[in-house]
Amino acid sequence: MISRGSLLVWIFSLLGVATVGSGALCAYAANPRANSQANPEANLSPKSAANPIWWNIPVLCYHTFYNETTFHTPGAFDESYEAFEDLVHYLRENGFYSYLPDGSPLSPEPDPQKVIITFDDGHASQFKAADLLEEYGMRGLFFVIPSLIDVPRYPHMSSAQLASLAERGHMVGVHGHRHVSMPVSSPEIIATLDTVPGLLEEIPGISEEMLHSLAYPYGHYTPAVQRAMQSRYPMQYTVNPGYWDGTSTLIPRILITRDTDRQFFFDYLDGALSAPRSVSMREPNGSRQSVIHFENPERLDPNSLYIRAASPDYDGKHYIAYAAGPFFSRMNGSGTNVSSDRNADTNADSDADSDVEVLAFDITLYLETHHSMEHRALSFAVTQKEGDIHRFVSDGYLIWVKKTEME
């Protein structure tokens, strides 16, 4: 167990990101029955020896549920039980099966049928969703807020319900202590490390061995927070879009929201074997930047790339694909700009043997163009369009975006 004194070193280093804007909340929606065809820095590597053939695991996230037959005005993150069952039916009919990572090494053989189904906040309505999963032979990972368990008049699952989930083969994870953004709250960090495990281990069926997974409140973290959590939680779930490679500490998730085109989710599920990491970010994941840099060894044309952000845009919508070209500039490995006109490919080819091409992404300008400046944490990935389908060509990242100084 990490000491409080040691934590102070991490806590002071967190103060550089003193912003509370929510980048994206873990959420859900949409009827899926449709026409569809332990190193914290490890996830910065586009490819590892443990996963040499580019197969990926889809990871989904839910919040609250309701019955369509009852009067209810659903929020952006609400899902009906009927639509949820449709999704589970779709997964089952298409050969997917639920997977609960426990830290054990994955087989090197590709298995694109694995899917991880997660639930955040421990809302009482999730208990019935667990029943629906079981009807299809599946299990889920439920991230709970310990300070709300057994609190009267709060719709959180009780300790008895959580014990029942554990007994039935589901997994319980940690969603902070009071669901406070960790980069701005040292008490939340300390409580998540020192207090939360003991609280949850008092519940029958929940052991210390089970408590290896953490979902960051609001998806917020920094490199320092990640290092602090690593001592207790080797599996850390984000809201960064993308797939999990089975090896990285940070695990991305797709938030299914009511405002998102349903086809996006079907394409995501079906694309587990066709999402190579063609570009990789040089800056630390979770850092604070105004410009970030992607290594582009395949020399993808920036005008063929898009930014897919879990963070809501100006209209409050998630996962809208915005063209990346206007915000990308091409550089060689030594930092020299490469022409972006029609001669760019010729210039790039002349440097091919000597320099790695780098794409500089003005993320501040992108944020000001497409997102509210209140949302300072941007969770996003780079995609490339193949026909009508967007395929992920990067890992998912979180960047705390510096605001441009206005004159």
N, C-alpha and C positions, 0 to 999 in steps of 0.2 A: 504494500500500500504506500502510495506516495505521501510524503510529509507535507504539512502546511507550509513549512519554511521553504521547501523546494518549490512549492506552488507559487510563491511570491515572485520568483524569477520569471515564470511564465506570465503571471498576471500583469506585471509591469510592462512586459513586452506587448501585451494586448492593447495597451492604451493608444497605440498608433492608429487603431481602427475604432475610433469613438463615434460610431454612427449606429442608429437604431432602425433605419429604414428597412423594411422587409423586402427581401429579394423575391421570394416566392413562398407561398404556404403550401404544405402538402395537402392535396385535395383530390376530388374525383367527379365523375359523372358518367353519362352516355351509355346507351343500350348497345352492347357489342354484337348481338346476333345480326349479322349483315353479310353482304357480298364481299368476301375478302380472300384473297389469295394469300511481411508485416512490418514492412518499412513504410513510414508515412510518405516518403517520397516515391514509393514504388509505382503509384498510379500516374506519375509523370512520364514513365517509360511507355512508349507506344506499343511495346511488344515485350514479352518476357519468355524465358526458356520454358516456363510452366505452361504457357499458352502460345505455342509457336505457329498455330494455324488459323488465328483470327476467328475463333468462335466466341460467342458472347451470350450472356444470360440476361434476358429481359427482367426488369424489376418494376413492379407496379405499386401504387400507394393509394389508400383510401382514408377517408375521415368518417363522416356520419351517414346514417341511413334512415330511410323513412318508407312507409307503405304508400303506394300510389292510390290506394282506395281511401285514404284519410286526407282530410283537408290540410294541405301543407304548401307553403310557398318556398320551394327549394332555393337554397343559396348556391353560390358557385361551387362549393365543395361538398354539397350533399349528393347522395346517390340513392335511388330507390332500390329496395330489395329485389324487385322484379328485374331491373336492369342489371344488377349485380349477378343474379342467377343466370341471366342471359350470357354475361361475359364468361362465367365459370363453365357454362354449357359449351360455349364456343371454344374455350381452351381445351376442354375434354374431347370434344369432337374432332379437334385438329391435332390431337396427340400430345398436347402439353401436359406436364405434370408438375405439381408444386414441389419446390425444393427449399429446404431450410438449412442454410449454411451454418456449420458448427465449428469452423476453423480447420476441419480436416482437409487434406490436399484433394483437389479434384483430379479425376482421371484425365490424362492428356488426350483421350479420344474425344472428338467433338460430339456434343449432345445438345443440339439447338432446341430440344423440347423442354428443357428445364425453364421454369418461370418462378420467380420469388414474388409472393403476394404479401404486402405489408399494410399495416393499419396504424395510423398515428393518433395519439391523444387518449386512447383507451375509452372512448365514448361507449356508453351502455348499449347503444344500438348495434355495436359491432358483435355483441354476443350472438345475436340471431344470424349475422353474416357468417360466423364460425360454423353454425349448424348447416347452413347452405353449402359451405365448402366441403364439409364432411359427407354430404349426400353424394358428392362427386369424387370422393376419395382424396380430397386435398386438405392441406393444412396451411395456416398462415402464421405470420410473425407480427405480434401485437406490441407496439411501443406504447408504454404507459407513463403517466405523470404521477409519481408516487405520492406527492403531497395532496392529491385529490382522491386517492383510494379511500373508500368508506367515509367520505365527507357527506353529511346529510344535505339533501336538496341539490347536490351536484350530480349531473347525469354521467358519472364515471362508473365503469365496471367495478364491482365490489371485490374484495379479497377472495370471497368464496367463488365468484365467477372466474377470477383469474386462476385460482387453484383448479377449477374444473377444466379450463382451457389446457393447462399444463398436463393434467391427467389424460386428456384426450389426444395428446400428441401435437398440440400447437406450441409455439414458442413465445416467450415473453421477453421483450427488450426494454431498454431505458430511453425515455424521451426527456432527459434532463430531470430536475427536481421539481421546479415550479414552472417549467416551460418559459424560461427567460433566455434571450439571446446571449450566448456565452461570451462572445467577444466584448461585451460591455458589462458583464456581471461576474466579478470574481467570486461572490458567494454562490452563484449557480455552479461554477466550476468545482469549487470545494465540496459542495453538497452532493453533486453528481458522483464525485470520486469517493467521498468518505461516508456519506449518510445513506444514499440511495441503495447500495447493495444490501446493507443490513435490513432496511425496511422491506425490501422485496423477498429476501431470504426467509422472512418470518411467515411467508405464505406457503402452505404445503405444496410440494411439487416444484417449487422454484428454488433451485440450488445455485451456488456460486458458479458452478460449471456452466449453467445455462446463461448467465448474465455476461455474455461476451459482446453483445451488440448494442450500439447506441445510435439513435436517430437524432441529429442535431435539431433543436428547436428552431423553426423558421428556415432550416437549412444553413444556418450561419456558423462559420468557423474561420479560423485563421491558421497559418502554419503553427503558431505557438499553441493554440487550443488543441489542434490535432495531436501535437506531441504530448501534451498533458494527458489527453484522453487515452492515448495509446497504451499507457501503463496499465489501464484497467479494461479498456474496450478495444480489442484489436480489429473489430469490424464496425465501421462507422458509416452510417447511411446518410446520404445527402439528398438534396432535391436537384442536383445537377442532372440534366438530361443525358441519356446515353445508356449503354449496356455495361454490365459488370464483366470483367475479364476473368473472374474467378481467383485472382491473386492479389489485387490491389486493396489497400486498407480502406480507401474511400469507395463507397458503393453508390453509384448513381441510381436514380429512380425516375420513372415517368409519372407525373401527376395527371390523372385523367380528369379534366375539368369540363364543365357543361358547355363552355363556349368554344371548345376545340372540335374541329372536324374529326368525326369518328374514324375516318379512313386513316388518319395519322397513326392511330393506335394499332390498327390492323397491320399497317405497313411496318410499324415498330416491332410487333410480335413476330412477323414473318421475315424480318431482316437480320436475324441473329447470326446467320452465316455469311452475310454480305456487307459487313461494316468494318473494313480494315481501317486502322488508324493511319491515315495518310499524312496528317499534319499533327504536330505535337507542340504544346506551349512550352516556352523556355522558362517563364517566370514561375515562382512557386504558386501552387494552387491555393487559393484563399488569401493571396496577398493584395496589397493596395497598389493600383497602377492607373496611369492615364493612357499609356500605350503598352501593348503586349506584343510578343513576337512568337511566331510559329515557324518551326523548321518545316520546310516544304520539299522533302527529298524527291518527290515525284513531279515537282514543278507543276502543280495544278494551277490552272488559270484562275486568278482571284475572281474574275467575272463569272465563273461557273459555281462559286461557293455562296452559301447562305448562312445566316446566323439564326439558330433556333434557340429561343430563350424560354425557360420555365418562368422567369420573372415576367409579370404582366406588362404589356405595352401601354401607351397613352389611353387606349380604349379599354384597358383592363383585361385584355385577352392574352392567353398563354399560347406558346408554341407557334406564333406567327413567323413564317419564314421571310426574313428580310435579306435582300441582296447584300452580300459582304463587299463586293467590288468597290463601292464608293468610299469605304473605310479602310481598305487594304492598300499598302504600297509594297513593292517588291524590292528586296535588298539582297546583296550577296552576303556570304558569311562574314566578311570583314566590315559590314555595315554600310557599304556603298549602295546608293539607290540605283535600281535597275529601271530602265525606261518602261512605262506602262502602256506605250502606244503599240502599234502593230509590229514594231521591231523588237518588242519585249522578248518574244520567244527566241528570236535570233540571239539577242544579247545574253539571255539566260543560258542558251545552249553553249555559248562561247566560254562561259564560266563553269560549265558542268563538271569538268574534271578537277577544278581547283577550289571551288567554293560550294557550300551548301546554301541553296536559296532560302531566304527568310522572308516571311510575310509580316510586315508591321501593321498591327491593327489599332487604329485610333479608337479605343473603346469609349473614351469620354465623349467624342463626337457622336458615336453610335448611340450612346445612352441619351444624349440630349436630343437626338433626332427622333428616336422611336420609343423612348421610355420616360416616365416621369422621374425627375431628379430626386423625388422623395425616395425612390427605390435605389439606394446606393449600392446594394449587393446584387450583382447580375449573375445568374446561373444560366449557363448557355453551353452549346456545342456547335461545331461547324458541320454543315451538311453539304452534300452535292446532289444535284437533281439528276436522276436517271429516268427519262420519260416523265411520268407524272409522280414519281416516288422520290422522296428525299432520303438518302442514305447517310448515316453518320460517318464522317471521315476524321473525327477527332474524339478524344475523351470528353466527358463533361467537366466543366470548370466553374468555379466561383471566383469572381474578382470584385473587390471593393473598389468602386470606381471613383477616381479623383475628379472633382468638379473643375471645369476649365475656369480660369480667372477671367471675368468679364471686365472690360475697360469702361 
